[in-house]
Amino acid sequence: MELLFLEPIFKERIWGGSRLKTDFGFDIPSNTTGECWAISAHKNGATNIKNGKFSGMSLKDLWMNHKELFGQGFSVRPREFPLMVKILDAKADLSVQVHPGDAYAKKYENDLGKAECWYILNATGDAKIIYGHSAKNIEEFKNLALNNQWDKLLTSVKIHTGDFFDVPTGTVHAVGAGALILEVQQSSDTTYRLYDYGRTDDSGNLRELHLDKSFAVIKAPHKSSNNDIEVIALDNESTLTVLTSNKHFEVQKLFVQGNLCFMNNAKYLLVCAIDGEAVINGYKVKKGDSFIVPNQIKDLDIIGEISLIITKEAN
Ligand code: ZN
């Protein structure tokens, strides 16, 4: 059984830049490339397997037709592959937004909800994010929003390389300029735009806002979901950090220096290399590579110096 490496997909965005090329070596379509969809089975862009006997098959088709790789019983398996991993390059601020939970997204968007979380790969100078708000309840939120008192309403947080943020559904948030982020999320493409700083496009048009839907899903008051992060020493050099474990996914950072055998005790793993290089089960893996560890592979033999972000589906 092989590790399943994926061919990334790139999305141009008005806020995107060129760091997916300069920092990660990806072959990007333009200097306004905002997103690398590293692992995705979403209908708006499914990544293909690029090695071995499943080469050329999309992750969507693999999920539908080879359930054994994901350790799923047919009756309890979700219809859609539940997770997605992206790398975001924000050259400019993203709009302030919020995502619905599963029930609302299913009813109004025929999509999953979008719980997400961010590992800050790199933050330049004074990079910030919007994370939460100051309103005590949704009436106060609406009142401040409709009166354009965004400075009073939105909470801005300075970010540093290596920071981590859990962003459950209903959380008001925005990635800020200068942030390079690895995002793990539910497999969803539903975003409600709340505020876009009054920016216009080349033709002088404002981007569409979705205020009513935003107000329907925003959680007020804001509750920070960041827990203390625990770093576990695996041996003299290597460490494992549990970044989050929530009802949708568990995300860990594994740093290996030297030689380590990492056990897969989950149904399957989604792995992104974010720094360094190593040989893993005989495959050369370097920063920017993403792969799936199928159910049949229980041990990862890692030799080298590498940082991996490892995602598991929640039980
Ligand atoms: Zn978001």
Residues whose N, C-alpha, C, O or C-beta is under 5 A from the ligand:
A	BS01	ZN	none
